[in-house]
Amino acid sequence: MYSVVEPNGQSHGPFSQQDLVMMAFEGRLQPDWFVIERDSGDTMPATAVPFLSRHFEALASMNSSNEVSLRYKGIAVMLALVLGPLGVHRFYLGLYKTGLAMAVLSIFGGLMWNQAIGTLCLAMVSLWSTVDLVKIGRGKMLDGDGLVVE
């Protein structure tokens, strides 16, 4: 039989080995809690308990940042190629504020194209959309949820 101790010192138990595994699976036993074996009195972190450590390792690998965006890389590339300076690809990726900034700069640059400020705006958004195109193509672009677009 086992007891568990939360970081705040609150103790719970007794629990069987099967109970602890189920608690860990359900999220009711946290990795930073301590497990005390009642017979021997041994105290160890939950992650060091042999029958629980595999569970916590599997849980950590499931929650790692290996998640990929649900948005399609091919669509983002096409939008960046065709409508890049207008920021349409950024709207598609959920990056609304920077998409709007690109659109405003493009429209302003188009209206003022015969003046230096307009030419500068158009050059900026052209470079910006080219960098985005390369990032999307190489799989380095993050969407609005912070996930990689692949």
C-alpha positions in Angstrom: 0.0 0.0 0.0 1.1 3.6 -0.7 0.3 7.1 0.4 0.8 10.3 -1.6 1.9 13.7 -0.4 1.2 16.9 -2.3 3.8 19.7 -2.4 1.7 21.6 0.2 2.1 18.7 2.6 -1.4 17.3 2.3 -1.3 13.5 2.6 -3.7 11.0 0.9 -4.1 7.3 1.1 -3.8 4.4 1.4 -3.7 3.4 -2.2 -2.9 0.2 -4.1 -0.4 0.2 -7.0 -3.3 -0.1 -9.4 -5.0 2.9 -7.7 -1.9 5.0 -8.2 -1.6 4.1 -11.8 -5.3 5.0 -12.4 -4.9 8.3 -10.5 -1.8 9.2 -12.6 -3.7 8.3 -15.8 -6.7 10.5 -14.7 -4.4 13.4 -13.8 -5.2 13.1 -10.1 -1.6 12.2 -9.2 0.9 14.9 -10.3 4.6 14.3 -11.2 5.8 16.6 -8.4 3.9 14.7 -5.7 5.7 12.2 -3.4 4.8 8.6 -3.0 5.4 6.8 0.3 5.5 3.0 0.4 3.8 2.1 3.7 5.7 -1.1 4.4 9.2 0.2 4.0 8.5 3.9 4.6 10.5 4.8 1.4 9.6 8.2 0.0 10.2 9.1 -3.6 8.9 11.5 -6.2 6.0 10.1 -8.3 8.2 10.2 -11.4 10.8 7.9 -9.7 8.3 5.2 -8.8 9.0 2.4 -11.3 5.4 1.5 -12.2 4.5 5.2 -12.6 7.6 6.6 -14.3 6.6 5.0 -17.7 3.2 6.7 -17.4 4.7 10.1 -16.8 7.2 9.7 -19.6 4.4 8.7 -22.0 2.3 11.7 -20.8 5.3 14.1 -21.3 5.9 12.8 -24.9 2.2 13.2 -25.7 2.2 16.8 -24.5 5.5 17.8 -26.2 5.5 20.4 -28.9 5.3 17.9 -31.8 1.9 19.2 -32.7 1.5 20.4 -36.3 -0.9 23.0 -37.7 -4.1 21.9 -39.3 -3.6 24.6 -42.0 -2.1 23.3 -45.3 1.4 24.3 -46.3 0.5 24.2 -50.0 -2.3 26.7 -49.7 -0.2 29.0 -47.6 2.6 28.9 -50.2 0.2 29.6 -53.1 -1.4 32.5 -51.2 2.0 33.9 -50.4 3.1 33.6 -54.1 0.0 35.1 -55.6 -1.2 37.6 -52.9 1.8 37.8 -50.6 2.2 41.6 -50.3 -1.5 41.8 -49.4 -0.9 39.5 -46.4 -3.6 37.0 -47.4 -1.4 34.1 -46.5 -1.1 35.5 -42.9 -4.9 35.8 -42.6 -5.1 32.1 -43.7 -2.6 31.2 -41.0 -4.5 33.0 -38.3 -2.0 35.8 -38.0 -4.6 38.5 -38.4 -2.8 41.6 -37.0 0.3 41.2 -39.2 -1.9 40.3 -42.1 -3.8 43.5 -41.7 -0.5 45.4 -41.3 0.7 43.9 -44.6 -2.6 44.8 -46.4 -2.5 48.4 -45.1 1.1 48.9 -46.1 0.4 47.5 -49.6 -2.7 49.6 -50.1 -0.9 52.7 -48.8 2.2 51.9 -51.0 -0.1 51.4 -54.0 -1.8 54.7 -53.5 1.5 56.5 -53.0 3.6 54.5 -55.5 5.0 57.6 -57.2 6.5 59.0 -54.0 9.4 57.7 -52.0 7.2 56.7 -49.0 5.0 54.5 -51.2 7.9 52.9 -52.9 9.4 52.1 -49.5 6.1 50.6 -48.2 5.9 48.4 -51.3 9.5 47.3 -51.0 8.9 46.4 -47.3 5.9 44.2 -47.9 7.5 42.6 -50.9 10.5 41.6 -48.8 8.3 40.6 -45.9 6.2 38.3 -48.1 9.3 36.8 -49.6 10.7 36.0 -46.2 7.3 34.5 -45.3 7.3 32.4 -48.4 10.7 31.0 -47.6 9.7 30.3 -44.0 6.5 28.5 -45.1 8.4 26.5 -47.7 11.0 25.4 -45.2 8.5 24.5 -42.5 9.6 27.2 -40.1 6.4 29.3 -40.2 4.1 29.2 -37.1 0.4 29.8 -37.4 -1.8 31.8 -35.1 -1.9 28.9 -32.6 1.9 28.7 -32.4 1.9 25.4 -34.4 4.3 24.7 -37.2 2.7 24.8 -40.7 3.9 21.6 -42.5 
